Amino acid sequence: MVARLGKNFVVNDGTDYNSGGSKADGGAYGAVGVGIEFLSSFQGELLYSISEVKDNPTGKDNVEMVSLTLGYNLW
């Protein structure tokens, strides 16, 4: 079982979002998921996360994501 809590940060660029640019700001970040080790050297993690984005030009206050991470243990 994997659980993460934290704060996200938003990097605003010069993209014109019909209002002269983005003034979005980061907020809370949370994630839950499962991880597994297999074949003695590989690992995988499936994670669902949600990030709060204040003043998002798209109008959404939360960004949701599902990610799959695969890795190899060298040591």
DSSP file (Angstrom, degrees, kcal/mol; ACC not computed):
  #  RESIDUE AA STRUCTURE BP1 BP2  ACC     N-H-->O    O-->H-N    N-H-->O    O-->H-N    TCO  KAPPA ALPHA  PHI   PSI    X-CA   Y-CA   Z-CA
    1    1 A M              0   0    0      0, 0.0     2,-0.4     0, 0.0    33,-0.3   0.000 360.0 360.0 360.0 138.2    0.0    0.0    0.0
    2    2 A V  E     +A   33   0A   0     31,-2.8    31,-2.1    44,-0.1     2,-0.4  -0.978 360.0 175.8-125.0 134.8    1.3    3.5   -0.9
    3    3 A A  E     -A   32   0A   0     -2,-0.4     2,-0.4    29,-0.2    29,-0.2  -0.997   3.4-178.3-139.6 137.4    0.0    6.8    0.5
    4    4 A R  E     +A   31   0A   0     27,-2.5    27,-2.2    -2,-0.4     2,-0.3  -0.996   5.4 179.4-137.3 140.9    1.3   10.3   -0.2
    5    5 A L  E     +A   30   0A   0     -2,-0.4     2,-0.3    25,-0.2    25,-0.2  -0.985  27.4 107.7-135.0 146.8    0.4   13.7    1.0
    6    6 A G  E     -A   29   0A   0     23,-2.2    23,-2.6    -2,-0.3     2,-0.4  -0.968  59.0 -72.6 177.6-161.2    2.0   17.0    0.2
    7    7 A K  E     -A   28   0A   0     -2,-0.3     2,-0.3    21,-0.3    21,-0.2  -0.973  35.2-145.9-124.8 138.5    1.7   20.4   -1.6
    8    8 A N        -     0   0    0     19,-2.7     2,-0.4    -2,-0.4    18,-0.1  -0.706   7.8-144.1-102.1 159.2    2.0   20.9   -5.3
    9    9 A F        -     0   0    0     -2,-0.3     2,-0.5    17,-0.1    16,-0.1  -0.959   6.7-147.0-123.5 140.3    3.6   23.8   -7.1
   10   10 A V        -     0   0    0     -2,-0.4     2,-0.7    14,-0.1    16,-0.2  -0.912   2.7-151.9-110.5 130.8    2.4   25.4  -10.4
   11   11 A V        -     0   0    0     -2,-0.5     2,-0.4    14,-0.1    14,-0.1  -0.906  16.9-150.0-100.2 113.4    4.8   27.0  -12.9
   12   12 A N        -     0   0    0     -2,-0.7     2,-0.2    12,-0.1    11,-0.0  -0.680  15.9-170.2 -85.6 132.7    2.9   29.7  -14.8
   13   13 A D        -     0   0    0     -2,-0.4     9,-0.7     2,-0.1    -1,-0.0  -0.447  39.3 -92.5-110.7-172.6    4.1   30.3  -18.3
   14   14 A G  S    S+     0   0    0     -2,-0.2     2,-0.1     7,-0.1    -2,-0.0   0.285  72.6 137.3 -86.7  11.1    3.3   32.9  -20.9
   15   15 A T        -     0   0    0      1,-0.1     2,-0.7     2,-0.1     7,-0.2  -0.363  55.6-127.6 -62.1 132.6    0.5   30.9  -22.6
   16   16 A D        -     0   0    0      5,-0.1    -1,-0.1     4,-0.1    -2,-0.1  -0.749  25.0-177.1 -85.7 114.4   -2.5   33.1  -23.3
   17   17 A Y        -     0   0    0     -2,-0.7    -1,-0.1     0, 0.0    -2,-0.1  -0.283  64.7 -85.6-103.9  44.4   -5.7   31.6  -21.8
   18   18 A N  S    S+     0   0    0      1,-0.1    -2,-0.1    -2,-0.0     0, 0.0   0.565 127.7  67.8  64.0   9.6   -8.0   34.2  -23.2
   19   19 A S  S    S-     0   0    0      2,-0.0    -1,-0.1     0, 0.0    -3,-0.1   0.212 121.4 -87.3-140.8  14.2   -7.3   36.3  -20.2
   20   20 A G  S    S-     0   0    0     -6,-0.0     2,-0.2     2,-0.0    -4,-0.1   0.704  88.2 -37.0  90.0  19.6   -3.7   37.3  -20.6
   21   21 A G  S    S-     0   0    0     36,-0.0     2,-0.4     2,-0.0    -5,-0.1  -0.526  76.7 -63.1 121.1 172.8   -1.9   34.4  -19.0
   22   22 A S        +     0   0    0     -9,-0.7    34,-0.1    -7,-0.2   -10,-0.0  -0.781  27.9 177.9-100.9 138.8   -2.3   32.0  -16.1
   23   23 A K        +     0   0    0     32,-0.5    -1,-0.1    -2,-0.4    33,-0.1  -0.079  33.1 150.9-122.9  30.6   -2.3   32.9  -12.4
   24   24 A A        -     0   0    0    -13,-0.0     2,-0.3    29,-0.0    31,-0.2  -0.238  27.4-159.7 -64.4 152.2   -2.9   29.4  -11.2
   25   25 A D  E     - B   0  54A   0     29,-2.5    29,-2.8   -16,-0.1    31,-0.1  -0.984  16.6-113.4-135.8 145.5   -1.5   28.4   -7.8
   26   26 A G  E     + B   0  53A   0     -2,-0.3    27,-0.2    27,-0.2     2,-0.2  -0.204  35.3 168.7 -74.2 167.0   -0.7   25.0   -6.3
   27   27 A G  E     -     0   0A   0     25,-1.0   -19,-2.7     1,-0.2    -1,-0.1  -0.553  43.0 -16.8-149.1-146.3   -2.6   23.5   -3.3
   28   28 A A  E     -A    7   0A   0    -21,-0.2    24,-2.9    -2,-0.2     2,-0.4  -0.345  51.2-159.7 -73.1 151.1   -2.9   20.1   -1.6
   29   29 A Y  E     +AB   6  51A   0    -23,-2.6   -23,-2.2    22,-0.2     2,-0.3  -0.998  13.4 171.6-132.1 134.5   -1.7   16.9   -3.1
   30   30 A G  E     +AB   5  50A   0     20,-2.1    20,-2.6    -2,-0.4     2,-0.3  -0.997   2.2 174.9-143.2 147.8   -2.8   13.4   -2.1
   31   31 A A  E     -AB   4  49A   0    -27,-2.2   -27,-2.5    -2,-0.3     2,-0.3  -0.996   9.3-172.8-152.1 147.6   -2.4    9.9   -3.6
   32   32 A V  E     +AB   3  48A   0     16,-2.2    16,-3.0    -2,-0.3     2,-0.3  -0.981  25.4 128.2-136.7 150.1   -3.1    6.3   -2.8
   33   33 A G  E     -AB   2  47A   0    -31,-2.1   -31,-2.8    -2,-0.3     2,-0.4  -0.968  45.4 -95.1-174.9-171.3   -2.0    3.2   -4.6
   34   34 A V  E     - B   0  46A   0     12,-2.1    12,-2.6    -2,-0.3     2,-0.3  -0.966  25.5-164.6-130.2 146.1   -0.4   -0.2   -4.5
   35   35 A G  E     - B   0  45A   0     -2,-0.4     2,-0.3    10,-0.2    10,-0.2  -0.927   5.7-175.4-128.7 155.0    3.1   -1.3   -5.2
   36   36 A I  E     - B   0  44A   0      8,-2.5     8,-2.6    -2,-0.3     2,-0.4  -0.997  17.8-144.2-149.1 146.3    4.7   -4.7   -5.9
   37   37 A E  E     + B   0  43A   0     -2,-0.3     2,-0.3     6,-0.2     6,-0.2  -0.932  29.1 173.1-108.2 138.1    8.1   -6.3   -6.4
   38   38 A F  E >>  + B   0  42A   0      4,-2.2     4,-2.1    -2,-0.4     3,-0.8  -0.980  53.5  19.8-146.2 156.8    8.4   -9.1   -8.9
   39   39 A L  T 34 S-     0   0    0     -2,-0.3     2,-0.5     1,-0.3    -1,-0.1   0.777 111.9 -86.6  53.3  31.9   11.1  -11.3  -10.5
   40   40 A S  T 34 S+     0   0    0      1,-0.2    -1,-0.3     2,-0.1     3,-0.0   0.198 125.3  45.5  61.3 -12.8   13.5  -10.3   -7.7
   41   41 A S  T <4 S+     0   0    0     -3,-0.8    32,-3.9    -2,-0.5     2,-0.3   0.479  94.5  78.9-133.2  -6.9   14.7   -7.1   -9.4
   42   42 A F  E  <  -BC  38  72A   0     -4,-2.1    -4,-2.2    30,-0.2     2,-0.3  -0.733  50.2-171.8-108.0 154.5   11.6   -5.3  -10.8
   43   43 A Q  E     -BC  37  71A   0     28,-2.2    28,-2.9    -2,-0.3     2,-0.3  -0.990   1.0-169.3-141.5 151.8    9.0   -3.1   -9.0
   44   44 A G  E     -BC  36  70A   0     -8,-2.6    -8,-2.5    -2,-0.3     2,-0.4  -0.975   2.4-167.8-139.5 152.8    5.7   -1.6  -10.1
   45   45 A E  E     -BC  35  69A   0     24,-2.2    24,-2.7    -2,-0.3     2,-0.5  -0.981   7.2-162.9-144.9 128.5    3.4    1.0   -8.6
   46   46 A L  E     -BC  34  68A   0    -12,-2.6   -12,-2.1    -2,-0.4     2,-0.4  -0.965  24.1-178.1-110.8 125.0   -0.2    1.9   -9.6
   47   47 A L  E     -BC  33  67A   0     20,-2.7    20,-2.8    -2,-0.5     2,-0.5  -0.975  24.9-159.9-135.0 135.2   -1.2    5.2   -8.1
   48   48 A Y  E     +BC  32  66A   0    -16,-3.0   -16,-2.2    -2,-0.4     2,-0.3  -0.967  26.5 178.0-108.9 126.1   -4.4    7.4   -8.1
   49   49 A S  E     -BC  31  65A   0     16,-3.0    16,-2.5    -2,-0.5     2,-0.4  -0.925  19.7-162.7-130.9 155.2   -3.6   11.1   -7.3
   50   50 A I  E     -BC  30  64A   0    -20,-2.6   -20,-2.1    -2,-0.3     2,-0.4  -0.998   8.7-167.4-137.0 132.1   -5.6   14.3   -6.9
   51   51 A S  E     -BC  29  63A   0     12,-2.5    12,-2.9    -2,-0.4     2,-0.4  -0.970  17.4-134.2-123.4 132.9   -4.0   17.8   -6.9
   52   52 A E  E     - C   0  62A   0    -24,-2.9   -25,-1.0    -2,-0.4     2,-0.5  -0.726  21.1-173.0 -84.4 130.7   -5.7   21.0   -6.0
   53   53 A V  E >   -B   26   0A   0      8,-2.9     3,-0.7    -2,-0.4     2,-0.3  -0.959  11.3-150.6-127.3 112.4   -5.0   23.9   -8.4
   54   54 A K  E 3  S+B   25   0A   0    -29,-2.8   -29,-2.5    -2,-0.5     6,-0.1  -0.605  77.9   6.6 -84.3 141.8   -6.3   27.3   -7.4
   55   55 A D  T 3  S-     0   0    0     -2,-0.3   -32,-0.5   -31,-0.2    -1,-0.2   0.839  83.1-179.3  56.7  38.1   -7.4   29.8  -10.1
   56   56 A N    X   -     0   0    0     -3,-0.7     3,-1.8     4,-0.2    -1,-0.2  -0.528  28.5-140.0 -68.4 127.2   -6.9   27.2  -12.8
   57   57 A P  T 3  S+     0   0    0      0, 0.0    -1,-0.1     0, 0.0    -2,-0.0   0.714 100.8  62.5 -64.9 -18.6   -7.7   28.8  -16.2
   58   58 A T  T 3  S-     0   0    0      2,-0.2     3,-0.1     1,-0.0    -2,-0.1   0.633 112.3-119.7 -78.8 -11.8   -9.4   25.6  -17.3
   59   59 A G  S <  S+     0   0    0     -3,-1.8     2,-0.4     1,-0.3    -4,-0.1   0.304  74.7 122.8  92.3  -9.7  -12.0   26.1  -14.6
   60   60 A K        -     0   0    0      1,-0.1    -1,-0.3    -6,-0.1    -4,-0.2  -0.735  44.6-165.7 -89.0 132.9  -11.2   22.8  -12.8
   61   61 A D  S    S+     0   0    0     -2,-0.4    -8,-2.9     1,-0.1     2,-0.4   0.650  75.4  44.7 -88.6 -17.0  -10.1   23.1   -9.2
   62   62 A N  E     -C   52   0A   0    -10,-0.2     2,-0.5    -6,-0.0   -10,-0.2  -0.985  65.1-154.8-130.9 139.3   -8.8   19.5   -9.0
   63   63 A V  E     -C   51   0A   0    -12,-2.9   -12,-2.5    -2,-0.4     2,-0.3  -0.965  16.2-162.8-112.4 121.2   -6.6   17.6  -11.4
   64   64 A E  E     +C   50   0A   0     -2,-0.5     2,-0.3   -14,-0.2   -14,-0.2  -0.821  12.3 174.5-106.3 143.6   -7.0   13.8  -11.1
   65   65 A M  E     -C   49   0A   0    -16,-2.5   -16,-3.0    -2,-0.3     2,-0.4  -0.999  24.0-155.0-149.9 144.6   -4.5   11.3  -12.5
   66   66 A V  E     -C   48   0A   0     -2,-0.3     2,-0.3   -18,-0.2   -18,-0.2  -0.987  25.7-176.6-116.4 129.9   -3.8    7.5  -12.6
   67   67 A S  E     -C   47   0A   0    -20,-2.8   -20,-2.7    -2,-0.4     2,-0.5  -0.949  20.4-156.2-131.7 150.3   -0.2    6.5  -13.1
   68   68 A L  E     -C   46   0A   0     -2,-0.3     2,-0.4   -22,-0.2   -22,-0.2  -0.993  14.7-170.5-123.1 123.5    1.7    3.3  -13.6
   69   69 A T  E     -C   45   0A   0    -24,-2.7   -24,-2.2    -2,-0.5     2,-0.4  -0.958   2.6-169.9-118.5 131.7    5.4    3.3  -12.7
   70   70 A L  E     +C   44   0A   0     -2,-0.4     2,-0.3   -26,-0.2   -26,-0.2  -0.951  13.1 173.5-118.9 140.6    7.8    0.5  -13.5
   71   71 A G  E     -C   43   0A   0    -28,-2.9   -28,-2.2    -2,-0.4     2,-0.4  -0.924  25.7-136.1-143.8 167.7   11.4    0.3  -12.1
   72   72 A Y  E     -C   42   0A   0     -2,-0.3     2,-0.6   -30,-0.2   -30,-0.2  -0.995  19.9-134.3-128.1 129.8   14.4   -1.9  -11.9
   73   73 A N        -     0   0    0    -32,-3.9    -2,-0.0    -2,-0.4     0, 0.0  -0.746  16.8-174.0 -85.7 119.8   16.5   -2.4   -8.7
   74   74 A L              0   0    0     -2,-0.6    -1,-0.2     1,-0.1   -33,-0.0   0.810 360.0 360.0 -81.8 -30.9   20.2   -2.1   -9.4
   75   75 A W              0   0    0    -34,-0.1    -1,-0.1     0, 0.0    -2,-0.1   0.385 360.0 360.0-115.5 360.0   21.3   -3.1   -5.9
